[in-house]
Amino acid sequence: MQPIRPVIEHMSIGVSNYERSLAFYDAVLARLGLVRVMSHPEPEGESACWGPAGELPSPEGTPGAAPFWIQHRSEAIVPVPGFHLCFMAPDRDAVRAFHAAGLLAGGRDEGAPGLRPHYGEGYYAAFLFDPDGWKIEAVTYTGA
């Protein structure tokens, strides 16, 4: 079996409070085995990205390996209706930890950890709104 080629090379969401969002995403993504791998200033506002430890975003690193970015924006942040972002979790414990960490770091519950059979067999997920109202999810298909 060939490795899966990432479909999305990278994406970013705007955030209203950069430090608050750094703390939130550091907390929730650490539970999924991801760390902040880069941050830098940009004309529009500071940005940061997460991926596996030791990885850099492309072109310095492997394309698609550090795909999630936030960027501080001075204008009001209004999440787009219907948008949500789902992160892969290694197991059910990680999904539960993601959800708990998100609540402690200022997120809002949008669906406690659990099976979602209407999405498919073995679909175990949790949903949160980040501090700006972006809907995020962690999912695994493992039985543990």
C-alpha positions as CSV (number, residue, x, y, z in Angstrom):
1,M,0.0,0.0,0.0
2,Q,1.3,3.4,-1.0
3,P,1.4,6.2,1.6
4,I,-1.5,8.6,1.4
5,R,-0.6,11.9,-0.2
6,P,-2.0,14.9,1.8
7,V,-4.9,16.6,0.1
8,I,-4.4,19.9,1.9
9,E,-0.8,21.3,2.0
10,H,-1.7,23.9,4.6
11,M,-4.5,26.1,5.8
12,S,-4.9,28.9,8.3
13,I,-7.7,30.4,10.4
14,G,-7.8,34.0,11.7
15,V,-7.7,34.5,15.4
16,S,-8.6,37.7,17.4
17,N,-6.2,37.1,20.4
18,Y,-3.0,35.5,19.3
19,E,-1.6,34.5,22.8
20,R,-5.0,33.0,23.8
21,S,-5.2,31.0,20.6
22,L,-1.6,29.8,21.0
23,A,-2.3,28.5,24.4
24,F,-5.6,26.8,23.3
25,Y,-4.1,25.1,20.2
26,D,-0.9,24.1,22.1
27,A,-3.1,22.4,24.7
28,V,-5.6,20.6,22.4
29,L,-3.1,19.6,19.7
30,A,-0.5,18.3,22.2
31,R,-3.1,15.6,23.1
32,L,-3.0,14.5,19.5
33,G,0.8,14.3,19.3
34,L,1.2,17.7,17.5
35,V,3.4,20.6,18.7
36,R,3.9,24.2,17.5
37,V,6.7,23.9,15.0
38,M,7.0,27.4,13.7
39,S,5.9,30.9,14.3
40,H,6.8,34.2,12.6
41,P,5.6,37.7,11.9
42,E,3.7,38.5,8.7
43,P,2.4,41.9,7.5
44,E,-1.2,40.9,8.4
45,G,-0.3,39.6,11.8
46,E,1.8,36.9,13.6
47,S,1.2,33.3,12.6
48,A,2.1,29.9,14.0
49,C,1.7,26.3,12.8
50,W,1.5,22.8,14.3
51,G,2.7,19.4,13.2
52,P,4.8,16.4,14.4
53,A,7.8,17.3,16.6
54,G,10.8,18.0,14.5
55,E,8.8,18.8,11.3
56,L,8.7,22.1,9.6
57,P,6.1,23.4,7.2
58,S,7.1,23.3,3.5
59,P,9.1,24.3,1.7
60,E,11.6,23.8,4.6
61,G,9.9,20.6,5.7
62,T,7.8,17.8,4.2
63,P,4.9,19.1,2.2
64,G,1.7,18.7,4.1
65,A,3.3,17.6,7.4
66,A,2.6,20.8,9.3
67,P,-0.6,21.9,7.7
68,F,-2.5,23.8,10.4
69,W,-1.8,27.6,11.0
70,I,-3.4,30.4,12.9
71,Q,-2.9,34.0,12.1
72,H,-3.6,37.0,14.3
73,R,-6.0,39.4,12.6
74,S,-6.9,42.9,13.6
75,E,-10.4,42.8,12.2
76,A,-13.3,41.0,13.8
77,I,-13.2,37.2,13.5
78,V,-16.5,35.7,12.3
79,P,-16.2,32.0,11.6
80,V,-17.9,30.9,8.4
81,P,-21.1,28.9,9.0
82,G,-20.7,25.3,8.1
83,F,-16.9,25.3,8.4
84,H,-15.2,22.8,10.7
85,L,-11.8,21.3,10.9
86,C,-11.1,17.7,11.9
87,F,-7.8,16.5,13.3
88,M,-6.8,12.8,13.4
89,A,-6.3,11.3,16.8
90,P,-4.2,8.2,17.5
91,D,-6.8,6.6,19.8
92,R,-9.9,7.3,21.9
93,D,-7.9,8.4,24.9
94,A,-6.5,11.2,22.7
95,V,-9.9,12.3,21.6
96,R,-11.1,12.4,25.2
97,A,-7.9,14.4,26.2
98,F,-8.4,16.8,23.3
99,H,-11.9,17.6,24.4
100,A,-11.0,18.0,28.1
101,A,-8.0,20.2,27.3
102,G,-10.1,22.3,25.0
103,L,-12.7,23.0,27.7
104,L,-9.9,23.9,30.2
105,A,-8.3,26.2,27.7
106,G,-11.4,28.3,26.9
107,G,-13.1,26.3,24.3
108,R,-16.8,25.4,24.3
109,D,-18.3,22.0,24.0
110,E,-20.0,21.1,20.7
111,G,-20.1,17.3,21.2
112,A,-18.6,15.2,24.0
113,P,-16.3,12.3,23.1
114,G,-18.2,9.3,21.8
115,L,-19.1,7.0,19.0
116,R,-20.9,8.6,16.0
117,P,-22.3,5.6,14.2
118,H,-24.3,7.9,11.8
119,Y,-20.9,9.0,10.4
120,G,-19.6,5.4,10.0
121,E,-18.6,2.3,11.9
122,G,-16.0,3.0,14.6
123,Y,-16.2,6.8,14.2
124,Y,-15.2,8.1,17.6
125,A,-15.0,11.9,17.9
126,A,-15.4,15.0,20.0
127,F,-16.3,18.5,18.9
128,L,-15.3,21.9,20.3
129,F,-15.6,25.6,19.4
130,D,-12.2,27.3,19.8
131,P,-12.1,30.7,21.6
132,D,-13.0,32.6,18.4
133,G,-15.9,30.2,17.6
134,W,-14.1,28.0,15.0
135,K,-15.5,24.5,15.1
136,I,-12.9,21.8,15.5
137,E,-13.0,18.0,15.9
138,A,-10.8,15.2,16.8
139,V,-11.6,11.7,15.4
140,T,-10.2,8.2,15.5
141,Y,-11.4,4.9,14.1
142,T,-9.5,2.7,16.6
143,G,-11.3,0.5,19.0
144,A,-9.2,1.5,22.0
